[in-house]
Amino acid sequence: MGAVHTLKTIHRSILLRLLSVWLLLTPLAVGLGYWIEVRKFEEDLVALVSQHLESVSAGVQDDDVGDKTRYRATREFVSRNYLFMRIIDETGKVVAEGDNPVHEALTGKLRAQFAPLPQDGRRHVSRLEIDGVTILRVAVNLPAGLSGRKRSLEGAFIIDAQELQQQRDRLRRFLGAIVLVSLATTLALYPVILSLNRNVLRASREILQGNIETAAVLGAAIAKRDSDTGEHNYRVTLYAIALAEKVGLEREQIRYLTLGAFLHDVGKIGIPDAILLKPGRLDETEFATMKQHVGLGLEIIANSRWLAPAAEVIGNHHEKVDGSGYPQGRRGEDIPLNARIFAIVDVFDALMSKRPYKPPMALEQALEILRAGRGQHFDSALVDAFCDIADERYRALCDLSETALSKILVAHVSRHYL
């Protein structure tokens, strides 16, 4: 039958799933944002270098590579940032180069460590650290000179501490904005998704309510065929719920117990009336036929996934803890807990009810029979627990009509199912 989803669990499930998606996507968004921001920073630096070098490099010819004036102007611009630069023609020949004397030592270490950037006509950017200094290496195409020959610039640019801090600050703000926007979007989607689920949830509740009512009505119909009363089915279900709550069963197990209590004797639909309605004691052959109702009940629910949890009670409510029950002769805790609970309340209500072949029994006499069956027919701890609540539960239910019992049962079932 699976878990029953209440409105509270639907709220929690949607919120947890949205937050899970947020936690999954946020690192991806942050990583993408980081890459974009770093890329933008590098783009800005490359654009800045290219812009200021255009005027210098445009007039450089093969015959004037030694013109110190133009390179002096360039070095003045990059004196605080460049380690070196060189201009390379389309053949790979270095047609001009210059080093920044301020950073001669750092330039030497850089040259000793790096491999030349590819000269393939594309822009290349890389970053590295030397002695705690962040260096940006670039290779960019330059406008063609008067000769029309293609040229490229390769250089190394120091990113100073101030610029790094500014970059980090921009990055923090950018990534913080991504996190906040993604969280706000996630939370904004929550009521939308919840609203879309309301109709589905409402329909599911109605279907569930219909299933429960169908199971209750079927159980009552079988009980009427057996004993001419549907009250027995309602009472034993209410007794079973009360005992289950007394011993602290989880809600899911109580749901399974409730369904099994509704349908515990459903197999009696296949038992002949001559045996089912016989007022006297059954002979051995008749009793063997009567015992078949357990297997018939299991067959009836076999093809229903929703009714499957009722099998614990249907198939085991006539087992006894000493192994003398049927159909399998199970012992002790080999009998499912729900079946052990139901066996007690089923016998109790049978003892306390009027039948064509017997009058109702007094409460204390019925409880003494239960106590006498401790460790033989019944689970001892469960008997003790039921005896603690039997008087109060019996007095609350004994004089109620089938209609009144049905209303009380709906309230109890709704608490555990809906």
N, C-alpha and C positions, 0 to 999 in steps of 0.2 A: 504493500500500500504506500510505502514511502513516507517522507516527511510531509506534514500538512503546513502549508504556508499561510500564516496569519498576516494581517496588515502590518503588524510590527516587524515580522521577519522579512516581509517584502521591502519595507523601508530600509531595514538594515542591510539586506542583500544588495539592493540597488546602490546604496551609499558606499558600501564596501567595494563593490565592483568598480564604481566610478573612481574611487580613490586609488584602487589598484591600477586602473588604467592611467590615472594621473601620475602615480609613482613610476610606472613603466615608461611613459612617454616623456616625462619631465627631463630625465637625464639625456634622452635623445635630443629634445629641443634645446637643452642647455649646451650640449656638445655642438649641435649645429650652429647655435647662436655664437658660441665661442669661436668656431671656425670662421663664421661670417665676419665677426668683429676683428679678429686677427687679420683676416684677409683684407678687410677694409683698411686697417692700419698700414699693412704692407703696400696696398695699392696707393694710399696717400703718399707714402714715402717715395715710391717709385715715380709717381706723377711729379712730385716736387723736384726730385733729382732730374728727371727728363726735361721738365720745363726750363730749368736754369741751365741745362747743358746744351739745349738746342742752339742757342745763339753762339755758344763757344765752338761746338762741333761742326756746325754747318759750313764754316769756311776752312776747315782743316783739309789740306791737300797733302799728297804724298811728298811734295817738294818743300813743304814748310812744317814738317813735324817737329822741327827744332824751335819753332816760334815760342819763345819763353813767355811773351807778353800774354797771349791768350790763356795759357795754362796757369800763369800766375793769377789771372783774374778768377779762374775756376777754383784754384786752391784757396783763394781768399774766401770764397763762398763756403767751401766745404772744410775749412781748416779746423772747425770745432767738431766735425762729424765724420769726415771721410778718413779712412786709413790709406786707401789707394784707389786709383781708377786707371783704366786703360781703354783705349779705343781700338777695336779690331775690325779689319775690313772683311769682305765676303770670302776671302781666301783663307782667313784665319790668321793673317799677319797682324801683329801689333803695330799700329801706325802711330800711336801716341800713348804715353803712360806717365803717371806722376804719383809719387808717394807723399803722404802728409808727414813731414819731419817731426811734428809734435808727438806722433804716435808710432815712431819708428820701431820701438821694441815690440809693441803689440802687433804691428804689421808683420814683423819677422816671424813671430809665433804663428800668426794666421797663415802666412805663406807655407810654413812648415807642416801645417796640419791639413789644409784643404786641397781638394782636387778641383781642377778648373771646371767651371760651369759649362754645360753643353752649349756649343755655338751652332744652334740649329734654326735660328731665325725666330725662336719663341722666347717669351719672357720667362725667366727663372728667378725664383726667390727662395732663399734658405736662411735659417737663423741658427746661430751657435753661440756658445759661451766660452770665453777665454779669460782666465784670471778674474772671474766674476763680472766681466763686461759682456753685455749682449750685443752681438754684431749681426747686422742684416746684410747679406750678400745679394746683389742683384745683377741680372744680365738683361738689358733691354735694347731694342732696336732704336737707332737714331735716324733722323731724317737724312736723306742722301745729300752729299755736298755738291759743289759745282760739277764735279766729275761724274755725278750720277751713280757713283758706286755705293753699295749698301754698307752700312757700318753698324756696329753695336758697341754698347758701353758695358763694361764689367767693372763693378766697384764694390767696396765694402764700406758700410755705413754704421757708425756707432749709434746705438740707441741709448741715450744717457738716462741717468736715474730719474730725472724729472719727467722725461717723456714716458719712461716705463711706468711710473706711478700714475700719470695721467691715463695711460692706456689701461692699467689695472682698474682705476676708478670708473672709467667708461665701461669696462667689461663687467664690473660688479653691478653697475646700474642697469646695464642691458640684460644681464642674466637674471637679476632680481625682477625686472619687469616681465621676463618670460615666465618665471615661476609664478608670479602673482596673476598674470593674465591667464595662464593655463589652469590655475586653481580656481579662479573666478569663473572661467568657462565651464569647468567640471561641476562646480556648485550650481551654476545656472542651468545646466542640463538635468540636474537631479529632479526638480519639480516637473520638468517637461516629460522625462521618462516615467516618473511616478504617475503623472496624469494619464499617459498612454496606457499604463498598466491597470488603471482603476477598473475599466470595463472588463478587462480580462479577469482581474481578481474577483469582481462582483459575479461574473459568470461562473468562475471556479467555485466560489462559495455556494452558489445556488445548486450547482451540480453535486457538490459534496453533501449539502443538506438533503438533496433528493436521494442520494445513495444511502445516507444514514437512515432516512425515513423508510426507504424500501426494505433495508435490512431489518429494521424494527418491525415493520408490518409483516414481513415474511415470517419472522420468528414468532410473532403473536399468532399468526394464522396456524402455524404448526402446533403451537401450544394449545390452541383451541381444539384442534383436531384430537389432541392427546387427552386433554383434561377438561375440555369445555370451558377454558378460561384463558384470557391473554394476560391476566394480571401477573401470573407466575413469571412470565418472561420479563416484564418490566421490573418486578421486585428483585429477581435474582441479579439483573443487570445493575440495579441501584446498590444492592448489597455488595456486589463484586467491586464496583467503583469505590464504595466506602472503605472496604477492606484494603484495596490497592492503595488508596490514599493514606490509610492508617500505617501501612508498612513502607511507605515512601517510594512507590514505584514511579519511574519516570513517565512523563506525559505520553510519550510514544507507546510505551507498553500498556498504559491504561486504555489508549485508543484501540490497540489490538485486543485487549481483554473485553472491551465493550462490544466490539464486533463479534467476537467469539461467543459472548453471552447471548447476544441477539439470536445467533444461529446455531447454538450448541446442539439442538435436537432436530436440525433441518432434515437429517437423514430419515426421520420417522415418517416422512411423506411416502417412503417406499415400503413401509411395514403394513401388512394387511390389517384391516379394522378388527378382525376377529381376535387378533393378538393385542393390538394396540389398545383396544377399548374393553378388553376382558376385565370384569370387575374383581375376579379372584386372582389367586397366585398362579403364575405361569409355570407350566411343567418344563422339564428339561429341554424338550424340543422347541417349545414356544420361546423359551428364554434364549436359546441359540439363535432363533430367528430375530428376536428383539435386538440382540447384540449387533446384528448386521447394520443397524441404523448408523453406527459410527463410520463404517466404511462407506455407506451410501452418502452420508453427509460430506465426507471428503471428496467423493466423486462429483457431487453436485457443485462444489466450489472450485473444482480443479482447474477449470478453464477461465477463472476470473482472477486477474492480477490484484484487483482491489480487495477481493474477499480472502485472498491467500493467507493473511495473518490470522484469520479466524481458525485456521487449521489446528493451531496449538490447543485450543479449547475443544473444538469439535472432535479431534482425534484422541484426546487424552483425558476428558473429564470423568471417565469411568475407571481410570487407573487408580491404584491404591499404593500408598508409599511402602507397604510391605511386599508388593509384587503380586498380590492376589487379584488385582483388577484385570480389566480387559480393555482393548483387544490384544495388547502386546505384553502385558505383565510387567510393565516398567516399575522401577523401585526409586524411592527417595527423590533426589534432585535430578535423576534422569527424566522425571516427569516435568514438563515445562512449568515454570512458576505460575503463569496465568491459569493453567489447568488445575494446579493445586489449590489456587485461590477459589476458582469457580466450583470445584468439587465440594468445598465446605458450604458455600452459600446455596448451592443447588439442593443439597441434602437438607439444609436448614429450612429452606422455604417449603420443600416437600413435606417435611415433618410438621410445619406450622400451618399447612393448608388443608382445607377440607377436600376430600376426594370421594367419588362414588362408593369407594370401598373402605373409607375410614374417616373419622372426625379429625379436626385439627388437634394438635398436641399442645400442651402447656409449654410456655417459654422455657422454664427451668428444666423440664424433662427433655426438651429438644437439645438444650445446651449440654446436659449431662451425657446424652448420646454422642454429641460431638466430642466431648472431652474423653469419653470412653474409647473413641476411635483414634486418639492421639498416637502417632507412631505406627499405626496399623492401616487404617483407612486414610487418615488425614495427616498433613504436615503439622507437627506439634506446635511450632512457633506461630503458625498462621491461625490455628484454632484458638490459642491464647489471645492473639490480637483481635480475632473476631468476637470472642466472648466479651472483650472490653467494650465493644460498640454495639453488640447485638440488641440489648434491651432498648437503647435509645433509638436505633434505626428501625427496629420492629414496631415500636409504638408510633413512630412517625409515619409508617407506611401501611400498617396492617388494615386500617379501615378505609383506605382510599380506593376510589373507583379506578377503572382502567383509564378513563379520560384524565383524571387527576394525576395518576402515576405517569402517564405519557407526558404531561406538561413538566413534571419534575425532572423526568429523564431527559427531555429536550434541553432543559437548563444545564444539567450536568454534562451532557454530551457536548453542548456548545462551548462550555468552558475548556474542554480538553481538545476539541477539534477545531473550533473557529475562533 
